Amino acid sequence: MAASGSFWTRRIAPLLRPQFMRFLLVGAANTGFNILVYWAFLWIGLAVPLASLASLVVGILINFTTQSRFVFDNRNPWKLLPYFVVWGILYATNLGLIWLLMRCGLDAYLAGMLSTPATVLLSYFLQKSFVFRRA
């Protein structure tokens, strides 16, 4: 049993660090804004892939600034290129989740909102591991 406890402790402990908490707070504000942008683009008649892409582009610019400064304490503008790559991966993942949820009968609005938690967790780990990792 001790081995099992240490397995979960090693997985959960990083999520309780101040950096992850800042990521969640900054991310919550950014995500709320991005969902509103996504819904607005759906409302004006854009198809789901275009609405998601437009929301992604607006979000990338805002998210990069807030996350690099407030979460990862990094002001290197050259990190924007790997940040775009990570967000390309996140976009494809998010769009796949939205598509899957819509296939299960949900509308595009709710599917977009429900795909968010998985995308948020993946975002943190990819950014920490590939974009803002310390040398």
C-alpha positions, -999 to +999 in steps of 0.1 A: +000+000+000+028+024+007+040+022-029+006+031-041+004+061-018+037+074-030+027+069-066-003+092-061+016+116-040+042+121-067+013+127-092-008+150-071+019+171-053+029+191-084-007+202-088-007+217-054+023+240-059+018+278-061+028+278-098+000+255-107-024+275-086-014+307-104-018+288-137-054+279-127-063+315-116-048+331-147-061+303-168-096+307-154-098+343-163-083+336-198-106+306-203-137+326-194-127+352-218-119+326-245-152+309-241-171+342-245-150+348-277-158+313-290-195+318-283-195+352-299-180+338-331-206+310-331-233+335-325-223+356-355-224+324-376-189+310-379-186+273-381-173+254-351-137+250-365-134+287-374-150+299-342-126+277-322-096+289-343-105+325-339-109+321-302-076+303-301-057+331-319-072+358-296-065+336-266-029+328-276-019+365-276-036+372-242-026+339-226+011+341-236+014+375-220-004+366-187+010+331-184+046+339-192+047+368-167+024+357-139+028+319-139+062+310-153+080+343-146+095+344-181+096+375-202+115+360-232+095+369-263+112+341-283+091+316-263+061+327-284+071+303-312+071+271-291+040+285-274+022+286-308+033+250-315+019+238-281-013+257-289-015+240-323-015+207-304-041+220-279-063+233-307-063+199-324-070+182-291-098+206-282-114+204-316-113+166-314-130+167-280-156+191-292-163+169-322-166+138-300-189+155-276-211+168-304-213+132-318-226+123-284-255+147-289-243+179-272-245+213-289-214+232-299-217+256-270-217+230-243-192+208-261-168+237-262-172+243-225-169+207-215-137+201-235-120+229-215-108+210-184-088+184-203-073+211-225-063+231-195-045+202-178-027+193-211-018+230-216-001+233-182+020+202-186+030+211-222+039+247-213+058+237-182+077+209-200+083+224-234+077+261-235+088+276-202+111+249-188+142+261-170+175+251-185 
